[in-house]
Amino acid sequence: MSARLVPRAGTPDPALTELRAEVRAFLKEQIDEGVFTPGIDTWLTRWNPEFTRALAARGWVGMTIPVEYGGHGRTFMERFVVTEELLAVGAPVAAQWVADRQAAPSLLKYGTEEQKKRFLPGIAAGEICWAIGMSEPDSGSDLASVKTKATQVDGGWRISGTKLWTSGAHHADAFFGLARSAPLDPAHRHDGLSQFIVLLDSPGVTIRPILSMSGDHHFNEVLLDDVFVPDDLVHGQIGAGWEQVTSELGYERSGPERFLSTFGILESLVHGVADGSVEADTRIGATIGRMAGLHRMSTAVSESLERGENAELAASVVKVLGTKTEGDLADLADEIAGYTATDNHLAELVRAGVMQRPGFTLRGGTSEILRGVIARGLGMR
């Protein structure tokens, strides 16, 4: 076992610096032209299909998808740079997020040739949206306890069960549904799980909104009532669902959205201190230091994924530390500036950050579950 929880980040690439500048210039133009207003947690809450298609037209969606499947054949690190800039400025990227972040890599790794040709070009063009079909009522982050059942029938499978906290399902075209395809063996709880590509306009799919305390709608409950999934939409191998979903979670947990969701608040606080509208506070500087460290750690995980390495442990570390930081930042800004900040934009960002704050350490696996993953990876349990 490596002595490092997170691998060391490599030497910065000048070409990535040029790409970062290009993305920043584009985003500034978009803001100046009123295409979008920077926000908080926008990879989850802000759907703007037109903006997503504009990004796709510049080659900034589906960047790591091979050219033969409609993508751009670029590196994980190039995608990482674009991702960071989109998150830092609070761009409305929810329409492409899950499809680009984890559906595409999972399709490339486990999908059939037919599935790749069917879905990947649309993802790269910003025309196919994806959701996540993992969590369930009474299961939380314990995915081995899912009760959604898959029964084999002539020509495919019938799926019945409920998925919960399914972000963007009311907009999405499909998700990978994790279901139990064989009876539960208490001694081998991870066996007998499989993934299925569920088209969300299929007969038997009902999507019910779950409103947040702010009244916003991005979460959903998805009921699957004897939904037919043909054999050609089985994702990967029957019975290999646990291995596949764990691989998928590596992409979900390691990205910069795990610490940059509230970055706009930090930037506004710094500007406020500079112009005298916000009182100087040493905790702002300490948060900048945390952000710098998380940037390096997340960079290292992305480099590890690019090398094809198993990044589950490192991704869990980044996720635990990152979501704690973004939540602490929302709380700090609420204490320093509050909803009544003289800068109306800062006040709105603080309000949004506090509203979204309860979910930061839950999504992608609770901090409690991930601490167990880390402990197990270190041989402590």
C-alpha positions in Angstrom: 0.0 0.0 0.0 1.2 3.5 -0.9 2.4 5.6 2.0 0.4 8.5 0.6 -3.4 8.8 0.9 -3.4 11.1 -2.1 -0.7 10.8 -4.9 1.6 13.7 -5.4 0.5 16.2 -8.1 2.8 16.5 -11.2 4.5 19.5 -12.6 2.1 22.2 -14.0 1.8 22.0 -17.8 2.1 25.4 -19.6 -0.4 24.3 -22.2 -3.0 23.9 -19.5 -2.4 27.4 -18.4 -3.2 28.6 -21.9 -6.4 26.6 -21.9 -7.4 28.0 -18.5 -6.9 31.6 -19.8 -9.1 30.7 -22.9 -11.9 29.4 -20.7 -11.8 32.4 -18.4 -12.0 34.8 -21.3 -15.0 32.9 -22.7 -16.8 32.9 -19.3 -16.2 36.6 -18.8 -17.8 37.3 -22.1 -20.8 35.2 -21.2 -21.2 37.0 -17.9 -20.7 40.4 -19.5 -23.3 39.6 -22.2 -25.8 38.5 -19.5 -25.9 34.9 -20.6 -25.8 33.8 -17.0 -25.3 35.2 -13.5 -22.7 33.4 -11.3 -24.2 31.3 -8.7 -23.6 28.6 -6.0 -23.7 24.9 -6.5 -24.6 25.4 -10.1 -23.4 22.0 -11.3 -26.4 20.6 -9.4 -29.0 23.5 -9.5 -28.6 25.5 -12.7 -29.8 23.8 -15.9 -29.1 25.8 -19.1 -29.2 23.5 -22.1 -28.3 26.4 -24.5 -25.1 27.2 -22.5 -24.2 23.5 -22.4 -24.5 23.3 -26.2 -22.4 26.5 -26.5 -19.7 24.8 -24.4 -20.0 21.6 -26.5 -19.6 23.7 -29.7 -16.2 24.8 -28.3 -15.2 21.3 -27.5 -15.5 21.6 -23.8 -18.1 18.9 -23.2 -17.1 15.3 -23.8 -13.5 16.3 -23.9 -12.1 12.9 -22.9 -14.5 10.9 -25.1 -12.6 9.5 -28.1 -13.1 11.1 -31.5 -14.6 8.0 -33.0 -17.5 8.4 -30.5 -18.1 12.1 -31.2 -15.8 13.4 -28.5 -12.5 15.3 -28.6 -9.9 12.8 -27.4 -8.4 15.2 -24.9 -6.8 14.5 -21.6 -8.3 14.2 -18.1 -6.2 17.2 -17.1 -7.5 19.4 -19.9 -11.0 18.5 -18.8 -10.0 19.2 -15.2 -8.9 22.7 -16.1 -12.2 23.5 -17.9 -14.2 22.0 -15.0 -12.4 24.1 -12.4 -13.0 27.3 -14.3 -16.7 26.5 -14.8 -17.2 25.8 -11.2 -15.1 28.7 -9.9 -17.3 31.2 -11.8 -20.6 29.4 -10.9 -21.6 28.6 -14.5 -24.9 26.8 -15.2 -23.6 23.4 -16.1 -26.0 20.9 -14.5 -27.4 19.9 -17.9 -24.1 18.2 -18.9 -22.6 17.4 -15.5 -23.5 13.8 -14.7 -23.4 12.7 -18.3 -19.9 14.1 -18.8 -18.4 13.4 -15.4 -19.4 9.8 -14.9 -21.8 8.4 -17.5 -19.3 8.8 -20.3 -16.3 7.3 -18.6 -18.5 4.4 -17.3 -19.8 3.8 -20.8 -16.3 3.8 -22.2 -15.1 1.3 -19.6 -18.1 -1.1 -19.3 -20.5 -0.2 -22.2 -21.0 -2.3 -25.3 -20.0 -0.9 -28.7 -23.6 -0.3 -29.5 -24.2 1.6 -26.3 -21.1 3.8 -26.9 -22.3 4.7 -30.4 -25.8 5.3 -29.2 -25.1 7.6 -26.2 -21.6 9.1 -26.4 -22.0 11.4 -29.4 -25.1 12.9 -27.8 -23.3 13.5 -24.5 -20.4 15.2 -26.3 -22.8 17.4 -28.2 -24.5 18.5 -25.0 -27.8 16.9 -26.1 -28.1 14.0 -23.7 -28.6 14.5 -20.0 -27.9 11.8 -17.4 -28.9 11.3 -13.8 -27.7 8.9 -11.1 -29.9 5.9 -10.1 -28.1 4.7 -6.9 -29.6 6.1 -3.7 -32.9 4.6 -2.3 -35.2 5.2 0.7 -33.7 3.6 3.9 -30.4 2.9 2.1 -28.6 6.2 2.3 -24.9 5.6 1.3 -25.2 1.9 2.0 -25.6 0.9 -1.7 -25.2 -2.8 -0.9 -28.7 -2.6 0.8 -30.6 -1.4 -2.3 -34.0 -3.1 -2.7 -34.7 -2.2 -6.3 -35.2 -5.6 -8.0 -34.3 -6.7 -11.5 -36.1 -9.8 -12.8 -35.0 -11.5 -16.0 -37.7 -11.9 -18.6 -37.8 -12.7 -22.3 -35.6 -10.2 -24.1 -34.5 -8.2 -21.1 -35.2 -7.4 -17.5 -38.1 -5.9 -15.4 -37.0 -3.3 -12.9 -39.1 -2.4 -9.8 -38.1 -0.1 -6.9 -37.6 3.5 -5.9 -34.6 5.8 -6.4 -34.2 8.9 -4.2 -32.5 12.3 -4.3 -32.1 11.8 -8.1 -30.8 15.1 -9.1 -32.1 16.4 -12.4 -34.1 13.3 -13.2 -37.0 15.5 -14.4 -34.6 16.8 -17.2 -32.5 13.7 -17.8 -32.8 11.2 -20.6 -31.4 8.2 -18.7 -29.6 6.9 -15.6 -27.6 3.8 -14.6 -30.1 2.0 -12.3 -28.4 -0.1 -9.6 -30.6 -3.1 -8.9 -30.4 -6.5 -7.2 -30.5 -9.1 -9.9 -29.9 -12.0 -7.5 -31.2 -12.7 -4.0 -29.3 -11.1 -1.2 -26.6 -13.2 0.4 -26.0 -11.7 3.9 -22.5 -13.1 3.9 -21.7 -11.5 0.5 -23.8 -8.3 0.4 -22.0 -6.9 -2.6 -22.7 -9.8 -4.9 -25.8 -10.0 -7.0 -26.0 -6.3 -8.0 -26.2 -5.1 -11.6 -26.5 -1.9 -13.5 -29.1 -1.1 -16.2 -29.4 1.9 -18.5 -32.9 3.0 -17.7 -34.5 5.4 -20.2 -36.5 7.8 -18.1 -39.3 8.2 -20.6 -40.0 4.4 -20.4 -43.5 3.1 -19.4 -43.6 2.5 -15.7 -41.2 5.4 -14.7 -42.7 8.1 -12.5 -40.7 11.1 -11.4 -41.9 13.0 -8.4 -40.3 16.3 -7.4 -38.6 16.8 -4.0 -38.5 20.5 -3.2 -35.6 21.9 -1.1 -36.3 24.2 1.8 -35.8 27.2 -0.5 -38.5 25.9 -2.8 -36.1 24.9 -5.6 -36.6 21.7 -7.5 -33.5 19.7 -8.4 -34.0 16.5 -6.4 -36.5 13.8 -7.3 -38.0 10.5 -6.3 -38.0 8.1 -9.2 -40.5 5.2 -9.0 -39.8 2.2 -11.3 -42.9 0.1 -11.7 -42.0 -3.1 -13.7 -39.9 -1.0 -16.1 -38.7 -3.1 -19.1 -35.0 -2.8 -19.9 -33.9 -4.7 -23.0 -30.8 -6.9 -22.9 -28.9 -4.4 -25.0 -29.2 -1.8 -22.3 -27.7 -4.0 -19.5 -24.7 -1.9 -18.4 -21.6 -4.0 -18.1 -21.9 -7.5 -16.7 -24.8 -9.0 -14.7 -23.6 -9.4 -11.1 -20.7 -6.9 -11.5 -22.7 -3.9 -10.4 -20.8 -3.3 -7.2 -17.4 -3.1 -8.9 -18.9 -0.9 -11.6 -20.7 1.5 -9.3 -17.5 1.8 -7.1 -15.6 2.8 -10.2 -18.2 5.3 -11.2 -18.2 6.8 -7.7 -14.4 7.5 -8.1 -15.3 10.1 -10.8 -18.2 11.5 -8.7 -16.2 11.9 -5.6 -12.9 13.2 -6.9 -13.8 16.2 -9.0 -13.3 19.9 -8.0 -17.1 20.2 -7.5 -16.3 18.7 -4.1 -14.7 21.9 -2.9 -15.6 24.6 -5.5 -19.4 24.6 -5.2 -19.2 27.7 -3.0 -16.1 29.3 -4.4 -18.0 32.4 -5.6 -18.6 33.3 -1.9 -14.9 33.2 -1.2 -14.1 35.4 -4.2 -16.8 37.9 -3.2 -15.5 38.0 0.4 -12.0 38.7 -0.8 -13.2 41.5 -3.1 -15.3 42.8 -0.2 -12.3 43.0 2.1 -10.4 44.8 -0.6 -13.1 47.5 -1.1 -13.9 47.8 2.6 -17.4 46.4 2.4 -16.5 43.3 4.3 -14.5 43.3 7.6 -11.1 41.6 7.3 -11.0 38.2 9.0 -8.0 35.8 9.2 -10.4 32.9 8.6 -10.8 34.1 5.0 -7.1 33.6 4.5 -7.2 30.2 6.2 -9.9 29.2 3.8 -7.9 30.3 0.8 -5.1 28.0 2.1 -7.5 25.1 2.4 -8.7 25.7 -1.2 -5.1 25.7 -2.5 -4.4 22.4 -0.8 -7.6 20.9 -2.2 -6.8 22.1 -5.7 -3.5 20.2 -5.5 -5.1 17.1 -4.1 -7.9 17.1 -6.7 -5.4 17.7 -9.4 -3.4 14.6 -8.2 -6.5 12.4 -8.3 -7.3 13.5 -11.8 -3.8 12.7 -12.9 -4.2 9.3 -11.2 -7.4 8.6 -13.1 -5.8 9.6 -16.4 -3.1 7.0 -15.7 -5.9 4.4 -15.3 -5.2 3.9 -11.6 -7.7 3.0 -8.9 -8.4 6.3 -7.1 -11.1 5.2 -4.8 -9.2 5.9 -1.6 -7.8 9.3 -2.7 -11.1 10.4 -4.1 -12.8 9.6 -0.8 -10.2 11.8 1.0 -10.7 14.7 -1.3 -14.5 14.4 -1.1 -14.5 14.3 2.8 -12.2 17.3 3.1 -13.6 19.2 0.2 -17.3 19.1 1.2 -16.4 20.1 4.7 -14.5 23.1 3.4 -17.3 24.3 1.1 -19.8 24.0 3.9 -17.5 25.8 6.4 -17.1 28.6 3.8 -20.9 29.1 3.6 -21.1 29.2 7.4 -18.2 31.7 7.6 -19.7 34.0 5.0 -23.0 33.9 6.8 -21.3 34.9 10.1 -19.2 37.6 8.5 -21.5 39.1 6.0 -24.9 37.4 6.3 -27.9 37.8 4.1 -27.8 41.6 4.6 -24.4 42.2 3.0 -24.2 45.6 1.4 -23.2 43.8 -1.8 -26.5 42.3 -3.1 -24.7 39.7 -5.1 -22.7 38.5 -2.1 -25.9 38.4 0.0 -27.5 36.2 -2.6 -24.5 33.9 -2.8 -24.5 33.6 1.0 -28.2 32.8 1.0 -27.8 30.2 -1.7 -24.8 28.7 0.1 -26.6 28.3 3.4 -29.6 26.8 1.7 -27.5 24.2 -0.1 -25.1 23.6 2.7 -27.0 20.6 4.3 -26.4 18.5 1.2 -22.7 19.0 0.7 -21.5 16.2 3.0 -24.3 13.8 2.0 -24.2 13.5 -1.8 -21.7 11.1 -3.4 -21.6 9.2 -0.1 -21.9 10.6 3.4 -18.7 11.7 5.3 -19.4 8.9 7.8 -19.4 6.2 5.1 -16.4 7.7 3.4 -14.4 7.7 6.6 -15.1 4.0 6.8 -13.9 3.6 3.2 -10.7 5.5 4.1 -10.2 3.4 7.2 -10.7 0.2 5.3 -8.2 1.4 2.6 -5.6 2.0 5.3 -6.2 -1.4 6.8 -7.7 0.0 10.0 -10.9 -2.0 9.7 
